[in-house]
Amino acid sequence: MKVQNITDIDKFFKVIDQCKGKVELVTGEGDRLNLKSKLSQYVSMAKLFSDGTINELELIAYEPEDITKLVHFMMES
């Protein structure tokens, strides 16, 4: 799933933390980072969030209810 225009990074990670299953960020090189890991969150966002907005991310969520949470987040943003 593509996630776009994230301006509230704290709220984004709160939604990620509420997910029951694994949520992965797919990098431009095709690597997958587990966003449930705080270390991965800091490392990945340090690169992507340098200007205050994340324009686009590719995420993989494995649980249907997690996908629903992420879609609701994007609709509210």
N, C-alpha and C positions, 0 to 999 in steps of 0.2 A: 504494500500500500504506500502511496506517496502522501506525505504530509507536508503542507506548505504554509509559509508565512507565520511561523511561531514567534510571537513577540513576548510571551510570558513563559520564560524557561522554567521558573519555579512551579508553575501550575502544570506544565507539561510533564515534569519529572514526578509530581504528585500522582498524576494519572498513571504513569509508568509504574510507580511503586505500588499502586492499587491493583495492577494486573496480576492475575493468578499464575499465568504461564510465562514462558520465556518471550521476551520482546527483543528483537535484534535490529540493530542499525546496519544497513548494507552500505559499505563505503564505495567510493568511485572505483576502487580496484576489485570490488567483489567480495572483500572480507566482511565477515559478520561479527559485530560487537554486541555482547549481551548488555542491554541497557538496564537490566535489573542490578547490575554491578555498579556500585558507586564509583569505583576507579574508572570503569569504562565510560560512565557518564561524564566525569571530569575531563578525561583525555579527549573524548570525541567532541565534546562541546567547546573545549578550548579552541579547537581549530574552526569549528563551524559557526560559533557565536561571537565572532570578533567585532561585528558591527552593530550588535543589538537585536538583530533579526535573523532567524534561520529561514532562508528562502524555500528550501525543499530538502526533505529527507526521504529515504526509502526505508520503511520499517517492515518487519515480518513479525506478526503476532500469531501464535499457534492456537490460542483458545478463542472460540467465537465470542464469548462475553468480553474478552479483552479487545477484540476488534471493535465491538460496539462501543466500549468506553473511549477508544481513540477517535472513533467517528464523532461521538458526542462532543468530545473536546474540540475537534476541528470545527464543528458547527457552531459552538459557543464562542469561538475565538474570533 
